[in-house]
Amino acid sequence: MSSRPELQAPPEIFYDDVEARKYTSSSRIAEIQTKLSERALELLALPDDGVPRLLLDIGCGSGLSGETITENGHQWIGLDISESMLNVALQNEVEGDLLLGDMGQGLGLRPGVIDGAISISAVQWLCNADKSSHEPRLRLKAFFGSLYRCLARGARAVLQVYPENLAQRELILSYAMRSGFAGGVVVDYPHSTKKRKEYLVLTCGPPSVSSAVPSGKGEDGESCSDDESSGDEENQTVCISDRHRPRKKQKVNKKGKGREWVLRKKDQMRRKGNVVPPDTKYTARKRKAHF
């Protein structure tokens, strides 16, 4: 059986009471969640003015990432589909407000009320069809569309994901761009198999200087340039900021097909045994615009 949780069962079934307690009580998982959440907040690039912001934690689980948000002095709302995970969060008396819901059906929040959003290891679940009614593309469209609407203008969303392959990463990113976001993918430790982490860094609004994609971290913990992390297509930092590229104009033959082309096609049809009208002086003659 695959070790990826999203390939074993739907999240509301996989994270039952037993798995939720096991997940939260693991010191290793808690440490990883804390590091990922701190990195997500760093990429969120909130103003350092001492004013607490209202953040959205998508796939908040038992509130491990929410605790990091609280420690940084911000308020947060957590959304998760697993009732067992949210029950553990309530038992731990987390500071944030908790919502039980499916992000693939939209977030259902008022427009422009969220100052930033983070998500740790959750968005890739949308690429699976766990029910006959699930269509991954429609679920991604509903999620990113509702996320774009609830974010304040210029706010960022940082989504840490574990895409199964390059095609899945491009699918997620393409629907984010279609919803109006600017940004791209930041890859930390691109040349490491175990430490490699990918973050979708999205800005609500058209491309601008503030929507530039930050650099990923290298093996030494320092920022690495795009040249250092572009050894192959899988390891590149993908940045799609210009969503409205002008389409290439197709060459149009003003003369049209012509009589010779029509006669040649009719001969081909006759050789195939098809019934073709005989050639006359009216064959391929251009009709007048008005009768």
C-alpha positions in Angstrom: 0.0 0.0 0.0 1.2 3.5 -0.8 2.7 5.6 2.0 0.9 8.7 0.8 -2.2 9.3 3.0 -4.2 10.8 0.2 -3.9 7.6 -1.8 -5.2 5.4 1.0 -8.6 6.9 1.9 -10.5 10.2 1.9 -9.2 12.6 4.6 -12.4 12.5 6.7 -12.0 8.7 6.9 -8.2 8.4 7.1 -7.9 10.9 9.9 -10.3 9.1 12.3 -10.1 9.3 16.1 -7.2 6.9 16.4 -5.1 8.5 13.6 -5.9 12.1 14.8 -4.5 11.3 18.3 -1.5 9.5 16.9 -0.8 12.4 14.5 -1.0 15.0 17.2 1.0 13.1 19.8 4.0 12.5 17.5 6.8 14.8 18.5 8.4 14.3 15.0 5.3 15.3 13.2 4.8 18.3 15.5 8.4 19.4 14.8 8.0 19.1 11.0 4.6 21.0 11.1 6.2 23.8 13.2 9.1 24.2 10.7 6.7 24.2 7.7 4.4 26.7 9.3 7.2 29.0 10.2 8.5 28.9 6.7 5.0 29.5 5.3 4.6 32.6 7.6 8.0 33.8 6.4 6.9 33.5 2.8 3.7 35.3 3.7 5.8 38.4 4.2 3.3 40.1 6.6 4.2 43.7 7.6 6.3 43.9 10.7 4.3 46.7 12.4 3.0 44.8 15.4 -0.6 44.8 14.2 -2.1 41.3 14.5 -3.6 40.0 11.2 -6.5 37.6 10.6 -5.1 34.5 8.8 -6.8 31.4 7.4 -5.3 28.0 8.0 -6.6 25.6 5.3 -6.5 22.0 6.4 -5.7 23.1 10.0 -6.0 19.5 11.4 -5.5 19.5 15.2 -4.2 23.0 15.2 -0.4 22.4 15.1 0.2 25.1 12.5 -2.3 27.3 14.2 -0.2 27.3 17.3 2.7 28.7 15.3 0.4 31.5 14.0 -0.7 32.3 17.6 3.0 32.4 18.7 3.6 35.0 16.0 0.9 37.3 17.4 -1.8 36.8 14.8 -5.4 35.6 14.9 -6.6 32.7 12.8 -9.5 30.7 11.4 -8.9 27.0 10.8 -10.8 24.9 8.2 -10.6 21.1 8.1 -12.8 18.3 6.7 -11.9 15.8 9.5 -14.2 16.1 12.5 -11.8 13.9 14.6 -8.9 16.3 14.0 -11.0 19.3 15.0 -12.1 17.5 18.1 -8.4 17.1 19.1 -7.9 20.8 18.4 -10.8 21.7 20.7 -9.4 19.4 23.5 -6.1 21.2 23.2 -7.9 24.6 23.5 -6.3 26.2 20.5 -6.7 30.0 20.1 -8.2 30.0 16.6 -11.8 29.6 15.4 -12.5 26.2 13.8 -14.7 25.4 10.8 -15.7 21.9 9.6 -15.9 21.9 5.9 -14.6 20.7 2.5 -12.3 23.1 0.8 -13.1 21.5 -2.5 -16.7 22.9 -2.2 -15.4 26.5 -1.6 -14.5 28.3 1.6 -17.7 30.2 2.2 -16.1 33.3 3.7 -17.0 36.9 3.2 -15.0 38.7 0.4 -11.8 40.5 1.4 -11.8 39.7 5.2 -8.6 37.5 5.3 -5.2 39.1 5.5 -3.3 36.0 4.5 -3.7 32.2 4.2 -1.4 29.2 4.8 -1.9 25.5 4.2 0.4 22.7 5.2 0.2 19.4 3.2 -3.5 19.7 2.3 -4.2 21.1 -1.2 -2.9 18.0 -3.0 -5.9 16.1 -1.6 -8.0 18.0 -4.1 -6.4 16.1 -7.0 -8.1 12.9 -5.9 -11.6 11.8 -6.8 -12.7 10.1 -3.5 -16.4 10.1 -4.5 -18.2 9.6 -7.8 -19.3 13.2 -7.6 -15.7 14.5 -7.3 -14.1 16.1 -10.3 -10.6 17.3 -9.3 -10.6 20.2 -11.8 -13.9 21.5 -10.6 -12.8 21.2 -6.9 -9.6 23.1 -7.6 -11.6 25.8 -9.4 -14.0 26.1 -6.5 -11.2 26.2 -3.9 -9.0 28.8 -5.6 -11.9 30.9 -6.7 -13.3 31.2 -3.1 -9.8 31.7 -1.7 -9.2 34.6 -4.1 -12.5 36.2 -3.1 -12.0 36.0 0.6 -8.4 37.5 0.6 -7.8 41.2 0.9 -6.4 42.9 -2.2 -2.6 42.3 -2.3 -2.7 39.6 0.4 -0.7 36.4 0.0 -1.5 32.7 0.3 1.3 30.2 0.9 0.3 26.6 0.3 2.8 23.9 1.1 2.1 20.9 -1.1 3.4 17.4 -1.8 2.4 16.9 -5.5 2.6 13.3 -6.7 4.3 14.4 -9.9 5.1 17.4 -12.1 1.7 17.1 -13.9 -0.1 17.4 -10.6 1.9 20.4 -9.6 1.2 22.1 -12.9 -2.5 21.3 -12.6 -2.8 22.9 -9.2 -0.8 26.0 -10.3 -2.8 26.4 -13.5 -6.1 26.6 -11.6 -4.6 29.1 -9.1 -3.6 31.4 -12.0 -7.0 31.0 -13.7 -8.6 32.3 -10.5 -6.6 35.6 -10.7 -3.6 34.9 -8.5 -0.1 36.0 -9.5 3.0 34.1 -8.2 4.4 30.7 -8.6 6.2 27.8 -6.8 9.1 28.2 -4.3 11.2 25.0 -3.9 13.4 24.6 -0.8 16.3 22.2 -0.9 15.7 21.4 -4.6 18.5 18.8 -4.8 17.6 16.9 -1.7 15.2 14.0 -1.9 14.1 14.0 1.7 14.3 17.7 2.6 12.7 19.0 -0.6 9.6 21.2 0.0 7.4 23.0 -2.4 5.3 26.1 -1.6 2.8 27.8 -3.8 3.3 31.5 -3.1 0.2 33.3 -4.5 -0.7 37.0 -4.4 -4.3 38.2 -4.7 -4.3 40.7 -7.6 -2.5 41.3 -10.9 1.3 40.8 -11.3 3.4 43.5 -9.6 6.7 44.0 -7.8 5.1 42.7 -4.6 3.9 39.5 -6.3 7.5 38.5 -7.2 8.2 34.9 -6.2 10.8 34.6 -3.4 13.9 32.4 -3.7 14.0 28.9 -2.3 16.4 27.7 0.4 19.5 25.7 -0.5 21.3 23.0 1.4 23.1 25.5 3.6 19.8 27.2 4.6 20.6 30.3 2.5 18.5 31.5 -0.4 19.4 29.9 -3.7 19.0 31.6 -7.1 16.9 30.2 -9.9 20.2 29.1 -11.7 21.2 27.0 -8.8 17.9 25.2 -8.5 17.2 24.6 -12.2 19.2 21.5 -12.8 16.2 19.9 -14.5 12.6 20.6 -15.2 11.5 18.9 -12.0 13.7 21.1 -9.8 12.9 24.5 -11.3 11.3 27.3 -9.5 8.2 27.8 -11.6 7.0 31.4 -11.9 3.9 32.2 -13.9 3.1 35.9 -13.5 1.9 37.0 -16.9 -1.5 35.3 -17.2 -2.7 37.3 -20.2 -0.1 36.6 -22.9 -1.2 37.7 -26.3 -2.2 34.8 -28.5 -0.3 34.2 -31.7 -2.2 35.3 -34.8 -2.9 32.4 -37.1 -2.0 33.0 -40.8 -5.1 33.2 -42.9 -5.0 32.5 -46.6 -7.1 35.3 -48.1 -7.4 33.5 -51.4 -9.2 30.6 -49.8 -9.0 27.0 -51.0 -9.4 27.7 -54.7 -10.9 25.6 -57.6 -7.8 23.4 -58.0 -7.9 22.3 -54.4 -11.6 21.5 -54.6 -11.1 19.4 -57.8 -8.2 17.6 -56.3 -10.2 16.7 -53.2 -13.2 15.5 -55.3 -10.8 13.2 -57.2 -9.5 11.7 -54.0 -13.1 11.0 -52.8 -13.9 9.3 -56.2 -10.9 7.1 -55.8 -12.2 6.0 -52.4 -15.5 5.0 -54.0 -17.6 7.8 -52.6 -20.4 9.4 -54.6 -19.3 12.8 -55.7 -21.2 15.4 -57.8 -19.8 15.9 -61.3 -17.5 18.8 -62.1 -19.2 21.8 -63.7 -18.4 25.4 -64.4 -20.1 26.2 -61.1 -17.7 24.0 -59.1 -15.8 26.1 -56.4 -17.4 29.3 -57.7 -17.6 32.0 -55.0 -21.2 32.9 -54.1 -22.3 36.5 -53.9 -22.8 38.0 -50.5 -26.5 38.8 -51.2 -29.0 37.1 -53.4 
